[in-house]
Amino acid sequence: MEPPSLNGVQAVREDEMFFCDWGFSNVNLPLGYTGGVVIGRDFIDDLSTHRGFDPVWEYRRVQELVFDKGRLVETNDASNDLDRRRIELKSQGAFDDAAKLGAIDTKMIEGLRRSYFR
């Protein structure tokens, strides 16, 4: 059964969706969200830690998006900074010890402008 339209946009069947079969594009519906979102692209297979989630530093391209009442007010391309941090930590052997992953998470996200720890 096809879901109802959202803000006048019809759902499209998505064969590769992970959690559902339907998706919406270009809904243009503002949200009241204020805060940051970090998105990543180009996953680095060699760094996969298999912890049930993929930390932002496991992507080559990383963008930080900051919203105020649903409006995008700031972007930060953190890709180069995270790449420098990966190189530094790799030279120190940090990725060789699974016990150090929490410390790696902390060190890698220091380059982001906002804090995402709660």
N, C-alpha and C positions, 0 to 999 in steps of 0.2 A: 504494500500500500504506500503510495507516494505521500510524503509529509506535506502539510499546508505551506503556502508561500510565506516568506519572511520579508517584511517591508516591500512587498510587491515582487520579490524575486523567487522564482520557482526553484525547487531543489533539483539537483542533477545527480544521477546515479554515479557513484564513485567506486570503481572496482578495486582500487588499492587503498581504500580507507581502512584504518586499523580497527577502530571501534564501532563503525557503523557503515551503512551502505549508501548514505545520501550526504551531499555537501551543498553548501551555498557559497557563491562568489559574488563579490561586489554588492554586498547588502547595503552598505553606506548607512548603517544605523549606529549613531553615536552611543557610547557607553559612558557611564558616570565614573569610570575608573581613573584614579589618580595614583601614580607610582611608576615603577620601571618594569620593563620586560626585556629579557636578554634572549636573543635568537641566534641560532648557529646554522651554518651550512657547510657542506664539504667535510663530512665526517672523516677523521683520521683513524683508519682501521688499526694501525699499529699501536695506538694508545688506548684502545678499548679496555676498560677496567671491569666490565661485566658485573656491575653492581646493581643492575635493575634500572638504572637511569644513565644517561650520558651527560656528564658534566660539560659545561660550556667550553672548557679548554680542550676538549676532544674534537673540536671543529676548527677548520682553517679560517673560516670567515665568521666573525662574531660582531653583531650589532647590538647596541644597547639603545632601547627606545624609552623615552620618558614622556608620560602622559599627564595632563592636568584636566580633570573633568572630561575625559574622553578625547581630548585634542592632543595630537602629537606636538610636543613643544621643544623636544631636543633629541638629537641622535648622536651616538658616539660609536665610531668604528674602532673597536678594541682589538681587531685582528693582528695588527703589527705588534702591539704590546704583548698580547698573549703568545705570539710566536717567539718573541725575544725571551719571555719567561720559560717557555717550553725548552728552548735551546739551552738556557742556563741550567735549568733543573736536570735536563738529560745529561749534561756534562758532569754534573755532580752525582750521577747514578741514582737520582731520586725515584725514577720509574722502575727500578729493579726490585724495590722492596714494597710489597703490598701494604705493609704496616704504615707506610708514609703517605698513603693516599689522602687522608684527611688533611695533613699539612700541605700537600700539593694543592688540594682544592682551595685552601685559604690563601696560599701564595699566588695562585693563578688569578683569583678574582680581585686581588688588590688593585688591579688596573681599571676596574669598573668604577664609575663615578658614584654609584649608589651602593648601599649595603643591602644584600639580599638574604642575610641571615636573620632568622626570627627566633 
